[in-house]
Amino acid sequence: MEGLDGRHRDKDGRIEKKHGNTKIKNLKDQYPELKNFQNEDTLGQVRDRYGADSLDELIRILRKR
């Protein structure tokens, strides 16, 4: 289901969160803060390295560096 803002939504209408197994290479265009990470790293691996619980929190941490 597509939302008005183009983001994918779950069946109940909530915006779908990025899964931990999402490859970093699939996020680099939208999140330039991830450009220095290996393409084959997963979002879960990078979040764990920085102690972030979500993609939003990870991006906030990386912007402060």
RARAPE-V432988 format. One record per residue. N is the residue number from 0. SS is DSSP state (H for helix, E for strand, - for the rest). PSI is psi as a letter, one per 40 degrees, with the letter a starting at -180 (999 if undefined). OMEGA is omega in whole degrees, 0 to 359 (none if undefined). Layout:
# RARAPE-V432988
n=N ss=SS psi=PSI omega=OMEGA
n=N ss=SS psi=PSI omega=OMEGA
This chain:
# RARAPE-V432988
n=0 ss=- psi=h omega=178
n=1 ss=E psi=h omega=175
n=2 ss=- psi=i omega=179
n=3 ss=- psi=d omega=182
n=4 ss=- psi=e omega=176
n=5 ss=- psi=e omega=179
n=6 ss=- psi=i omega=179
n=7 ss=E psi=h omega=179
n=8 ss=E psi=i omega=175
n=9 ss=- psi=i omega=181
n=10 ss=- psi=d omega=180
n=11 ss=- psi=e omega=175
n=12 ss=- psi=e omega=179
n=13 ss=- psi=i omega=178
n=14 ss=E psi=h omega=182
n=15 ss=- psi=h omega=177
n=16 ss=- psi=i omega=177
n=17 ss=- psi=h omega=180
n=18 ss=- psi=i omega=181
n=19 ss=- psi=d omega=181
n=20 ss=- psi=e omega=177
n=21 ss=- psi=h omega=179
n=22 ss=E psi=i omega=180
n=23 ss=H psi=d omega=181
n=24 ss=H psi=d omega=180
n=25 ss=H psi=e omega=182
n=26 ss=- psi=e omega=188
n=27 ss=- psi=d omega=180
n=28 ss=- psi=d omega=183
n=29 ss=- psi=d omega=183
n=30 ss=- psi=g omega=182
n=31 ss=H psi=e omega=177
n=32 ss=H psi=e omega=182
n=33 ss=H psi=e omega=187
n=34 ss=- psi=d omega=183
n=35 ss=- psi=e omega=180
n=36 ss=- psi=i omega=179
n=37 ss=- psi=h omega=180
n=38 ss=- psi=d omega=184
n=39 ss=- psi=e omega=173
n=40 ss=- psi=i omega=176
n=41 ss=E psi=i omega=178
n=42 ss=H psi=d omega=179
n=43 ss=H psi=d omega=179
n=44 ss=H psi=d omega=182
n=45 ss=H psi=d omega=177
n=46 ss=H psi=d omega=180
n=47 ss=H psi=d omega=180
n=48 ss=H psi=d omega=184
n=49 ss=H psi=e omega=179
n=50 ss=- psi=f omega=181
n=51 ss=- psi=i omega=179
n=52 ss=- psi=e omega=183
n=53 ss=- psi=i omega=176
n=54 ss=H psi=d omega=179
n=55 ss=H psi=d omega=180
n=56 ss=H psi=d omega=178
n=57 ss=H psi=d omega=180
n=58 ss=H psi=d omega=177
n=59 ss=H psi=d omega=179
n=60 ss=H psi=d omega=183
n=61 ss=H psi=d omega=179
n=62 ss=H psi=d omega=180
n=63 ss=H psi=e omega=183
n=64 ss=- psi=999 omega=none
